[in-house]
Amino acid sequence: MNLLKSIFVQRVGIHMLRVLACLVLVSAITWIAFSVLNVNALIAGFAYVLAVLVVAARWGLTESFVTSVAAMLCLNYYFLPPILSLTIADPQNWVALFVFMVTAITASQLSASVRKRAAEAQARRIEVERLYQLSLSLMLIDNTSEIGPQVAASVRSQSGFFAVAFCAKLTGEIHFGGVEDHRIEQDMLRSVAIGEAAWFVSRKTSTPAGVEVIVVPVALGGRMLGSLGAIGPSLSEPAVRAIANLVAIAIEHAAQQIALGRMEVARRNERLRSVLLDALAHDFLTPLTSIKSSITTVRSEYSHDPEEDEFLAVVEEETDRLGEMINESTDMARIEPGKPNIRRSRLPVPDLISTSLHRMKTLLDGRPLKVQIQEDISPVDADPDMIGLALRQLLGNAVKYSPPETTIAISASQIEDTITICVRDHGSGIPPDELEAVFERFYRGKQTQESVAGTGMGLSIARDIVRAHHGKLRVQNTPEGGAQFSLTLPAFHEVRLS
């Protein structure tokens, strides 16, 4: 505040000194023309006009106007008869005096107008340079630190403001660049930050003259990001808008960089997880292979009692099952979210269903099954391994979430060029608010996440596989109870060459 007052006093003092200098200049011209050279009124008038033009070109309209009035009075008093009197005897001298006055004032206005426009052009050039420097400064924002204080500090250092405040929409926290100034109303900053993205600039004149308090919204693409407040010299409307736009772009760029960093971390985690799973699969499959080989050798090379042979058969069967589970889990984990590797071929629907049921015979042992396949159904255009994995996920989900004594129904039908395979269970169903969420990666149902084991990956992987085949995977609760998953795929069309 003391700084602003000192600037105001300094500017007033400069104007007073300039006015005094103008009066001294007119006095000097009068003394030289009247006392030294003793010239006539015409020569004196030209000298006065020249002085007015020089003052207007050098300082401005106020100083040139004072010079014009002083020159007119001196011309009247010293050079127009009666001499040394402010009265004029000859009417022609009135005309000459009037023409002099009009010429001097017009020349002052024209010169001051040119000077003003030159000053405005210079100010615009300075604004453009500051905006360029501000853009460079905002590009160097550190994404690892809080963005608000950095934005306020950059705007203050590069825009010529005395104080700057930035309010973020999400948190409502206000960050100041430099000292905190109470003239920037914090309530207004917050109300602008959470308001609609309608453009406006709040301007309030402060003391001294030429200093304004500005509050402007920071928005990008119709989306509010915050608000900016500043105290300093008056800026043009385009400059204020440009500053707000640069701040909005910097904030959005920082947010995108943070998001890209998180995506890169997630991608590297996925790659590391895939490497670890490969290592674990190798470590698990090696002893399983040895166990499988040993059990097979013992059963075939040595005689056993029926009871012992039955136990060995169970061990061999469970070993096969464990190996298949490891292979399938590894295949599931290797599928990058949304980007499974698809190798399409002609796949008969009965073969797809029978193969999937056979690979899950141990899990489905004892479960009532109902398989219904439409006659003359067309093959599907799909990857046998990938679409089989998707169907097994649906079957495994039906086994997990339905009582052991209930039937699992599998049906396949065709409508035009679309094949629909449905897997229906008779469990408790899915809460309506979770029907879409069950396809999210690692999502577990709120009611069953403690009672049913699982990772929450199966349905997400099944959906990614079906989407990669240009199909759809839906789920709905049936009126009779339970949930039904519907898998739709395009039918296979042979390409005939003529």
Residue pairs with C-beta under 8 A, 6 or more apart in sequence:
3 162
4 162
4 206
4 207
4 208
4 211
5 207
5 208
7 208
8 207
8 208
8 209
11 208
15 62
15 63
18 59
18 63
19 62
19 63
19 66
22 55
22 59
22 63
22 64
22 66
22 67
22 70
23 66
23 70
25 51
25 55
25 67
26 48
26 51
26 67
26 70
26 71
26 74
27 74
29 44
29 47
29 48
29 51
29 71
29 74
30 44
30 74
30 78
33 39
33 43
33 44
33 47
33 78
33 79
34 44
34 78
34 79
37 43
39 47
40 79
41 75
41 79
41 80
41 93
41 96
44 75
44 78
44 79
45 75
45 79
45 96
45 100
48 71
48 72
48 74
48 75
48 100
48 104
49 71
49 100
49 103
49 104
49 107
51 67
51 71
52 64
52 67
52 68
52 71
52 104
52 107
52 108
53 64
53 107
53 108
53 111
55 63
55 64
55 67
55 108
56 63
56 64
56 67
56 107
56 108
56 109
56 110
56 111
56 112
56 115
57 111
57 114
57 115
60 112
60 115
60 116
61 108
61 109
61 112
64 104
64 107
64 108
64 111
64 112
65 105
65 108
67 104
67 108
68 101
68 104
68 105
68 108
71 100
71 104
72 97
72 100
72 101
72 104
73 86
75 97
75 100
76 86
76 88
76 97
77 84
77 85
77 86
78 84
80 88
80 90
80 93
80 96
80 97
81 88
81 89
81 90
81 93
82 88
82 89
88 94
88 97
123 236
124 236
127 235
127 236
127 239
130 158
130 159
130 160
131 239
131 242
131 243
131 246
133 158
134 154
134 155
134 158
134 159
134 243
134 246
135 246
137 154
137 157
137 158
138 151
138 154
138 246
138 247
138 249
138 250
139 250
139 253
141 147
141 150
141 151
141 154
141 250
141 254
142 150
143 254
143 257
143 258
143 261
146 175
147 168
147 250
147 251
147 254
148 166
148 168
148 173
148 175
148 226
149 166
149 175
149 177
151 166
151 175
151 177
151 247
151 250
151 251
152 164
152 165
152 166
152 175
152 176
152 177
153 164
153 177
153 178
154 177
155 161
155 164
155 166
155 177
155 228
155 230
155 243
155 247
156 162
156 163
156 164
156 177
156 178
156 230
157 177
159 230
159 232
159 235
159 243
160 232
160 233
161 177
161 230
161 231
161 232
161 233
162 178
162 181
162 211
162 231
162 232
163 176
163 177
163 178
163 179
163 180
163 181
163 184
163 230
163 231
163 232
164 176
164 177
164 178
164 228
164 229
164 230
164 231
165 174
165 175
165 176
165 177
165 180
165 181
165 184
165 186
165 189
165 228
165 229
165 230
166 174
166 175
166 177
166 218
166 226
166 227
166 228
166 229
166 247
167 173
167 174
167 175
167 186
167 189
167 190
167 192
167 193
167 226
167 227
167 228
167 229
168 175
168 193
168 225
168 226
169 193
169 194
169 224
169 225
169 226
169 227
172 190
172 193
172 194
174 186
174 189
174 190
181 231
183 204
183 206
183 213
183 231
184 213
184 215
184 229
184 230
184 231
185 215
185 229
188 202
188 215
188 229
189 215
189 227
189 229
190 227
192 202
192 215
192 216
192 217
192 227
193 217
193 218
193 224
193 226
193 227
194 224
195 217
195 224
196 224
197 217
197 219
197 222
197 223
197 224
198 217
199 217
199 219
199 241
200 216
200 217
201 214
201 215
201 216
201 237
201 240
201 241
202 213
202 214
202 215
202 216
203 212
203 213
203 214
204 212
204 213
205 211
205 212
206 212
206 213
206 231
210 233
210 234
211 231
211 232
211 233
211 234
212 231
212 232
212 233
212 234
212 235
213 229
213 230
213 231
214 228
214 229
214 230
214 231
214 232
214 235
214 240
215 227
215 228
215 229
216 227
216 228
216 229
216 240
216 241
216 243
216 244
217 224
217 226
217 227
217 228
217 244
218 224
218 225
218 226
218 227
218 228
218 244
218 247
218 248
218 251
219 225
219 244
219 248
220 245
220 248
220 249
220 251
220 252
225 248
225 251
225 252
226 251
228 243
228 244
228 247
235 243
270 336
270 337
273 333
274 333
274 334
277 329
277 330
277 333
277 334
278 330
281 326
281 327
281 330
284 326
285 323
285 326
285 327
288 319
288 322
288 323
288 326
289 323
291 315
291 319
292 316
292 319
292 320
292 323
295 312
295 315
295 316
295 319
296 316
298 312
299 309
299 312
299 313
299 316
304 312
317 362
321 362
324 359
328 389
328 392
331 385
331 389
332 389
332 457
332 458
332 461
333 457
335 341
335 461
335 464
335 465
337 441
337 460
337 464
338 464
338 467
339 464
339 468
340 386
340 461
340 464
340 465
340 468
341 386
342 382
342 383
342 386
342 465
342 468
342 469
343 383
343 385
343 386
344 381
344 382
344 383
344 469
345 381
345 382
345 383
345 384
346 379
346 381
346 492
346 494
347 379
347 380
347 381
347 382
347 384
347 387
347 492
348 379
349 373
349 377
349 378
349 379
349 380
349 412
349 419
349 421
350 373
350 377
350 412
352 380
352 382
352 384
352 387
352 388
352 391
352 421
353 371
353 373
353 391
353 410
353 412
353 421
355 384
355 388
356 388
356 391
356 392
356 395
357 364
357 369
357 371
357 395
357 410
359 388
359 392
360 392
360 395
360 396
363 395
363 396
363 399
364 395
364 399
364 408
366 404
367 399
367 404
367 407
367 408
368 405
368 406
368 407
368 408
369 407
369 408
369 409
369 410
370 407
370 408
370 409
370 410
371 409
371 410
371 411
372 409
372 410
372 411
372 412
373 411
373 412
374 412
374 413
374 414
377 412
377 413
377 414
377 419
378 414
378 417
378 419
378 491
378 492
379 491
379 492
380 387
380 419
380 489
380 490
380 491
380 492
381 469
381 489
381 490
381 491
381 492
381 493
382 469
382 489
383 465
383 469
386 465
386 468
386 469
387 465
387 466
387 469
387 489
389 461
389 462
389 465
390 461
390 462
390 465
390 466
390 473
390 487
391 421
391 423
391 462
391 487
393 458
393 459
393 461
393 462
394 423
394 459
394 462
394 485
394 487
395 408
395 410
395 423
396 458
397 423
397 425
397 458
397 459
397 485
398 408
398 423
398 424
398 425
398 427
398 485
399 408
399 425
400 452
400 453
400 454
401 425
401 427
401 428
401 448
401 452
401 483
402 408
402 425
402 426
402 427
402 482
403 426
403 427
406 425
406 426
406 427
406 482
407 426
408 423
408 424
408 425
408 426
409 422
409 423
409 424
409 425
410 421
410 422
410 423
410 424
411 421
411 422
411 424
412 419
412 420
412 421
412 422
413 419
413 420
414 420
414 491
417 490
417 491
417 493
418 488
418 489
418 490
418 491
419 488
419 489
419 490
419 491
420 486
420 487
420 488
421 486
421 487
421 488
421 489
422 484
422 485
422 486
422 487
423 484
423 485
423 487
424 478
424 482
424 483
424 484
424 485
425 482
425 483
425 484
426 480
426 481
426 482
427 481
427 482
427 483
428 447
428 481
428 482
429 477
429 478
429 481
429 482
429 483
430 438
430 445
430 475
430 477
430 483
431 445
431 446
431 447
432 477
434 445
434 446
435 475
435 476
435 477
437 443
438 445
438 459
438 475
439 459
439 460
439 463
439 473
439 475
440 456
440 460
441 456
441 457
441 460
442 455
442 456
442 457
442 460
443 456
443 460
444 454
444 456
445 452
459 473
462 473
462 487
463 473
466 472
466 473
466 487
466 488
466 489
467 473
469 489
469 490
470 490
471 487
471 488
471 489
471 490
472 486
472 487
472 488
473 485
473 486
473 487
473 488
474 485
474 486
474 488
475 483
475 484
475 485
475 486
476 483
476 484
476 486
477 483
477 484
478 484
